[in-house]
Amino acid sequence: MISSIRGTKDILPEEIPVWHFVEKKLHEVSNLFGFSEIRLPIFEKTEVFSRTIGADTDLVNKEMYTFFDKGGDSITLRPEMTASVVRAVIQNNLLQQSSILRIWYLGPLFRYERPQKGRLRQFHQYGAELIGTNEPEADAEIILLAKEIFDKLGINDYNIIINTLGNTFSRMRYKEILVEYLRNHIAKLSPESQVRFGKNPLRILDSKDPRDLEIVSECPRILNYLDKPSLEHYEKTKKILEKNGITFIENPFLVRGLDYYSHTVFEFQSPYLGAQNSFGGGGRYNELFEQFNYPKQVPAIGFALGIERIIIILEEQGLKLDNYYPTAYVATTKPEYLDMVVEITQLLRKNNISAIYELQKRSLKAQLKEANRQKVLFTIIIGDEEYQNGFVTLKNMKDGTQRTLTLNDTLTYIQNYQGQI
């Protein structure tokens, strides 16, 4: 037997209703906030990610699905979407059409990670990007958008964690202080953090290894090394959030996993997810456009949410949604009457009544059993008399009652019944 690839998952018919529920809410809230959808290629030139995410990040070094295509180009299945959005904005001259862009996306991504609860190698993300402004109101707006999504989905137990990485000047100054502190403790750091020390020391702050946590807990805080513009940006963002009823927790060690972040960074965490409790996050990326050789700086901020993790949260909270079932099943006592069965089924569909019919020439008893399994509201039965006289027997599958009706009366009866439920 050929099985699916490890780290991928079939989304089965009985699971689809919750996906549709989540996707519908994402569409509604995105429209409410004036964001427009973009749909991007699943694969990009490798440099779209290697140049922007950071050559020393785990994502680039360990997790990307990269291969050479038949033309000899290095291609990567997208591991995240922000870099792809920036590439699309530049390539399609979207900033010439509008100086402020509000963009959202939804789709599959790919990372070679160890599969576990809420973590797959093919997974799905929703994301939103607010491009073209450096104002703190934009930082607050993107977090307000996320909170509105959680409210509409009914996610009621989560934390918003925020921090700031400051501008380039502040970040470089803090990095020097941090390296000086960590150098005195490098022998006690985990092997992974010892590697990061020489490549990306800020990522050590985000380590979950107990050996690192003790050392990091005593390290200098970035807030003490922010210049005035960076501090003012952060303080203004927090004030706007507070004024709009957003409760958040400050964490000076939150840095996120991608090198392009600056200023505000944030994460959404849920107790329903266990140790891997993050189900989304994001931040400001004012310098990302320049990494694509764009001639000027374009300030921007965005976030992404893991759809699989959101679904886990909703199911842990007790969300139950019924699967889709057709309204009517058209059955017959004889295979010779299938022409009328097909005709009636099509008539129902043209009148917006979902319907299926017998396709295996089984007995009427077997067909009624199938109708029950399909959980239809009505079974329409065609026997000798019905076929010869042009009417039908309509059976209510909930109470078992039957009535003989013309086709027009059947349509009216079912439509009226649907309107009452």
C-alpha positions in Angstrom: 0.0 0.0 0.0 1.2 3.5 -0.8 0.7 5.9 2.2 0.9 9.6 2.4 4.2 11.3 3.1 5.1 11.7 6.7 4.1 15.1 8.0 1.2 15.4 5.6 -2.4 14.8 6.3 -5.6 14.0 4.4 -8.4 16.4 5.3 -11.3 14.0 5.2 -15.0 14.9 4.4 -16.1 14.8 8.0 -13.3 17.4 8.9 -14.2 19.8 6.2 -17.1 21.7 8.0 -14.7 23.2 10.6 -12.3 24.2 7.8 -15.2 25.9 6.0 -16.2 27.6 9.2 -12.7 29.0 9.8 -12.2 30.1 6.2 -15.6 31.9 6.1 -14.7 33.9 9.3 -11.3 34.8 7.8 -12.9 36.1 4.7 -15.5 38.1 6.6 -13.1 39.7 9.0 -10.6 40.5 6.3 -13.3 42.2 4.3 -14.5 44.0 7.4 -11.0 45.6 7.8 -10.7 46.5 4.1 -8.0 43.9 3.3 -7.8 42.4 -0.2 -6.9 38.8 -1.0 -3.8 37.8 -2.9 -3.0 34.3 -4.2 0.6 33.4 -4.8 2.6 30.5 -6.3 3.3 27.6 -4.1 7.0 27.7 -5.1 9.4 30.5 -5.6 13.1 31.0 -6.6 15.1 30.0 -3.5 16.6 33.4 -3.1 13.2 34.9 -2.3 13.5 33.1 1.1 17.3 32.6 1.6 18.0 36.3 1.1 15.2 37.6 3.3 14.5 35.1 6.1 18.2 34.9 7.1 20.9 32.5 6.0 21.6 31.5 9.6 18.0 30.7 10.6 16.8 27.1 11.1 14.2 27.7 8.5 16.7 28.3 5.7 19.3 25.9 7.0 17.2 22.9 7.9 13.5 23.2 7.0 13.1 24.4 3.4 12.1 22.0 0.6 14.6 23.1 -2.0 15.3 21.4 -5.4 16.6 22.1 -8.9 14.0 22.1 -11.6 14.6 20.8 -15.1 15.9 24.2 -16.2 18.6 24.1 -13.5 17.0 26.8 -11.3 16.9 26.4 -7.5 13.3 26.3 -6.5 11.8 26.3 -2.9 8.3 25.3 -1.8 7.2 28.4 0.2 7.9 28.0 3.9 6.3 31.3 4.7 4.4 34.0 2.8 5.6 37.4 3.7 8.6 37.3 1.5 6.4 36.1 -1.4 4.0 39.0 -0.8 6.8 41.5 -0.9 8.2 39.9 -4.1 4.7 40.1 -5.7 4.2 43.7 -4.6 7.4 44.8 -6.2 7.0 42.7 -9.4 3.5 43.9 -10.0 4.1 47.5 -9.1 1.3 47.5 -6.5 2.8 50.4 -4.6 2.4 52.6 -7.7 -1.4 51.8 -7.6 -1.7 52.7 -3.9 0.7 54.0 -1.3 -1.0 51.8 1.4 -1.6 48.1 0.8 -3.9 45.9 2.9 -3.3 42.3 1.7 -4.4 38.9 3.1 -3.7 35.4 2.0 -4.6 31.8 2.8 -2.9 28.6 1.6 -0.5 25.7 2.2 3.1 26.1 3.2 6.0 23.5 3.5 8.7 23.0 6.2 10.7 19.9 6.9 10.1 19.7 10.6 9.6 16.8 13.1 5.8 16.2 12.9 3.9 16.6 16.1 0.6 17.9 17.4 -0.3 21.0 15.4 2.9 20.8 13.3 3.0 19.2 9.9 5.3 19.4 6.9 2.5 20.7 4.8 0.4 23.1 6.8 -1.9 26.0 6.1 -1.7 29.6 7.1 -3.8 32.8 7.0 -1.8 36.0 7.0 -2.4 39.7 6.6 0.1 42.4 5.6 -0.3 46.2 6.1 2.3 47.8 3.8 3.4 51.4 3.3 3.2 53.0 6.8 5.5 53.2 9.8 2.9 54.6 12.2 2.2 52.8 15.5 -1.5 52.8 14.5 -0.6 50.3 11.8 0.9 48.0 14.5 -2.2 48.3 16.5 -4.4 47.8 13.5 -2.9 44.5 12.6 -3.3 43.2 16.1 -6.9 44.4 16.2 -7.5 42.5 13.0 -6.1 39.3 14.6 -8.2 39.8 17.8 -11.4 40.3 15.7 -10.7 37.0 14.0 -10.3 35.2 17.4 -13.6 36.8 18.6 -15.5 35.8 15.4 -14.1 32.2 15.7 -15.0 32.0 19.3 -11.4 31.5 20.6 -11.8 32.7 24.2 -8.6 31.6 26.0 -5.3 33.0 24.6 -2.5 35.5 25.3 -1.1 38.2 23.2 2.6 38.4 23.8 4.5 41.5 22.5 8.0 43.0 22.5 10.1 45.3 20.4 13.3 44.8 18.6 13.8 48.5 17.9 15.3 49.9 14.7 18.6 48.8 13.2 20.7 51.1 15.3 19.1 50.0 18.6 19.2 46.4 17.6 22.9 46.4 16.7 23.8 48.2 19.9 21.8 45.7 22.0 23.3 42.8 20.1 26.8 43.9 21.2 25.7 44.1 24.8 24.0 40.7 24.6 27.1 39.0 23.0 29.3 40.5 25.7 27.0 39.0 28.4 26.6 35.6 26.7 30.3 35.2 26.1 30.8 34.8 29.9 28.3 32.0 29.9 28.8 30.3 26.6 30.1 27.0 28.1 26.8 26.6 29.9 24.6 27.2 26.8 22.9 24.4 25.0 24.8 23.1 21.9 22.3 24.7 19.6 22.6 28.1 21.3 26.4 27.8 21.2 26.1 27.6 17.4 23.6 30.6 17.4 26.0 32.6 19.5 28.3 33.0 16.5 25.6 33.4 13.9 22.4 34.9 15.3 22.7 35.6 19.1 19.3 37.2 19.4 17.7 33.8 18.6 19.2 32.5 21.9 16.6 34.7 23.7 13.9 32.5 22.2 15.4 29.2 23.3 13.2 26.8 25.3 16.1 24.7 26.5 16.3 24.8 30.3 20.1 25.3 30.2 19.5 28.5 28.2 16.5 29.8 30.1 18.4 30.3 33.3 21.2 32.3 31.6 18.7 34.3 29.5 16.6 35.2 32.5 19.5 37.4 33.8 20.6 38.9 30.5 20.3 42.6 29.7 16.8 43.7 28.4 16.5 45.3 25.0 14.2 48.0 26.3 17.1 49.5 28.1 19.0 50.0 24.9 16.3 51.5 22.6 16.9 54.9 21.0 14.2 57.5 21.5 12.3 56.9 18.2 12.2 53.1 18.8 11.0 53.6 22.4 8.3 56.1 21.4 7.1 53.8 18.7 6.7 50.9 21.1 5.1 53.0 23.8 2.6 54.5 21.4 1.7 51.1 20.0 0.9 49.8 23.6 -1.2 52.8 24.4 -3.3 52.4 21.3 -3.8 48.7 22.2 -4.8 49.5 25.7 -7.2 52.2 24.6 -8.9 49.7 22.4 -9.3 47.1 25.1 -6.5 44.8 24.0 -4.8 42.9 26.9 -1.3 41.9 26.3 1.8 40.5 28.1 5.2 42.0 27.5 8.0 39.5 27.0 11.5 41.0 26.6 12.8 37.7 25.2 10.3 37.4 22.3 12.3 37.8 19.0 10.4 35.5 16.6 12.3 33.2 14.2 12.9 35.3 11.1 15.7 37.9 10.6 13.6 40.5 8.8 11.7 41.7 11.9 12.2 45.1 13.5 10.3 47.2 16.1 7.0 45.5 17.2 6.9 41.7 17.3 4.1 39.7 18.8 2.8 36.1 19.3 -0.5 34.5 20.1 -0.4 31.6 22.5 -3.1 29.2 23.7 -3.1 26.7 26.6 -5.0 24.2 24.4 -1.8 23.5 22.4 0.5 22.2 25.1 4.2 23.0 25.0 4.0 24.2 21.4 1.5 26.9 22.4 1.9 29.4 19.7 -0.8 29.5 17.0 0.3 32.7 15.2 2.3 35.8 15.4 4.1 38.4 13.4 5.8 41.8 13.5 7.1 44.8 11.7 9.5 44.4 8.8 10.6 47.8 7.6 13.8 46.7 5.9 12.5 43.7 3.9 11.8 45.6 0.7 15.4 46.8 0.6 16.6 43.2 0.7 14.9 42.7 -2.7 16.9 45.7 -4.0 13.9 48.0 -3.9 15.2 51.5 -4.2 13.6 52.8 -1.0 12.5 51.6 2.4 8.9 50.5 2.6 7.6 50.1 6.2 5.3 47.2 6.7 3.8 45.0 9.4 2.0 41.7 9.3 1.1 38.4 11.0 0.2 34.8 10.2 -2.0 32.2 11.9 -1.7 28.4 11.7 -5.0 27.0 10.5 -4.4 23.5 11.9 -3.6 24.9 15.3 -6.7 27.1 15.3 -8.8 24.0 14.5 -7.2 22.1 17.4 -8.1 25.0 19.7 -11.7 25.1 18.5 -12.1 21.4 18.9 -10.6 21.5 22.4 -13.1 24.2 23.2 -15.9 21.8 22.1 -16.8 23.2 18.7 -18.9 20.6 16.9 -20.2 21.2 13.4 -22.5 19.0 11.4 -21.2 17.7 8.1 -23.0 18.6 4.9 -25.9 16.3 3.9 -28.1 16.4 0.9 -31.8 17.3 1.3 -33.3 14.6 -0.8 -32.6 11.1 -2.0 -34.5 9.8 -5.1 -35.2 6.1 -4.9 -36.9 3.7 -7.3 -38.4 0.2 -7.1 -37.1 -0.8 -10.6 -33.9 0.1 -12.5 -36.1 0.7 -15.6 -37.4 3.9 -13.9 -33.9 5.5 -13.5 -34.6 7.9 -16.4 -37.4 9.5 -14.3 -35.2 9.4 -11.2 -32.4 11.4 -13.0 -35.0 13.8 -14.4 -36.5 14.5 -10.9 -33.1 14.8 -9.3 -32.1 17.4 -11.8 -35.4 19.3 -11.3 -34.7 19.4 -7.6 -31.2 20.8 -8.1 -32.4 23.5 -10.5 -34.7 24.6 -7.7 -31.8 24.8 -5.2 -32.7 21.6 -3.4 -29.6 19.4 -3.0 -30.3 15.8 -4.1 -28.7 12.5 -4.9 -30.1 9.3 -6.4 -29.6 5.5 -6.6 -26.6 4.5 -8.8 -26.2 0.8 -8.0 -29.6 -0.7 -8.9 -30.2 -1.9 -5.4 -33.5 -2.9 -3.7 -35.8 -0.2 -2.4 -35.0 -1.4 1.2 -31.2 -1.0 0.5 -31.9 2.5 -1.0 -33.9 3.6 2.1 -31.0 2.4 4.3 -28.6 4.4 2.2 -30.9 7.5 2.5 -30.8 7.1 6.2 -27.0 6.8 6.1 -26.8 10.0 4.1 -29.1 11.7 6.7 -31.4 13.2 4.1 -34.6 15.0 5.1 -36.7 13.3 2.4 -36.7 10.3 0.2 -38.7 10.5 -3.1 -39.8 7.1 -4.2 -40.7 6.2 -7.8 -42.6 2.9 -8.2 -45.0 1.5 -10.9 -47.9 3.9 -10.2 -45.6 6.9 -9.8 -43.8 6.3 -13.0 -47.0 5.7 -15.0 -49.0 8.6 -13.5 -46.3 11.2 -13.1 -46.4 11.8 -9.4 -44.1 10.8 -6.5 -44.3 9.4 -3.0 -42.5 11.7 -0.6 -41.2 10.2 2.7 -40.2 12.3 5.6 -37.1 10.5 7.0 -37.5 12.0 10.5 -41.0 10.9 11.3 -41.6 8.3 8.6 -44.8 9.9 7.2 -45.5 9.5 3.5 -47.6 11.5 1.1 -48.4 11.3 -2.6 -47.7 14.6 -4.5 -47.2 16.0 -7.9 -43.7 17.2 -8.8 -44.6 20.8 -8.4 -46.2 20.2 -5.0 -43.2 18.2 -4.0 -40.9 21.1 -4.8 -43.1 23.6 -2.9 -43.4 21.2 0.1 -39.7 20.7 0.4 -38.9 24.4 -0.1 -41.4 25.4 2.6 -40.0 22.8 4.9 -36.4 24.1 4.4 -37.6 27.6 5.1 -38.9 26.5 8.5 -35.7 24.9 9.8 
